[in-house]
Amino acid sequence: MIYESSSGEYYSGLDIWMRFESGLWTPHDWDDETGQEWVRADDGTVITLTPITEAELPDGISVTEIDDVEAAEDH
């Protein structure tokens, strides 16, 4: 699953999970019907994540899964 964030970035499910595991993000709320999730970043910002398909990605945008937490921190 790919998610479009309210900040205009795109994340894979693994990217999101790794941010949770590292403490960069904390789950905040979710909507079972739409699949939308809200997460709190370590700076207190709340980010909305909306699930999309790969076909919905804008031209020229691709999502690659990160290999480790350091890559997530540099994002």
FENMO-V528439 format. One record per backbone hydrogen bond with DSSP energy under -1.0 kcal/mol. NH is the residue of the N-H (numbers start at 1). CO is the residue of the C=O. E is the energy in kcal/mol with one decimal. If there is no record, write none. Layout:
NH/CO/E
NH/CO/E
This chain:
2/52/-1.1
3/11/-3.1
4/50/-3.0
5/9/-3.4
6/48/-1.7
8/5/-2.1
11/3/-2.5
13/1/-1.3
16/12/-2.0
17/13/-2.4
18/14/-2.7
19/15/-1.8
20/16/-2.0
21/17/-2.8
22/18/-2.0
24/19/-1.2
25/19/-1.8
26/40/-2.0
28/38/-2.6
29/38/-1.9
31/36/-2.6
35/31/-2.6
37/49/-2.5
38/29/-3.3
39/47/-2.6
40/26/-2.9
41/45/-3.4
42/24/-1.8
44/41/-2.5
47/39/-3.1
49/37/-3.5
50/4/-2.7
52/2/-2.9
56/53/-1.2
57/54/-1.4
61/58/-2.0
72/68/-1.1
73/69/-2.3
74/70/-1.4
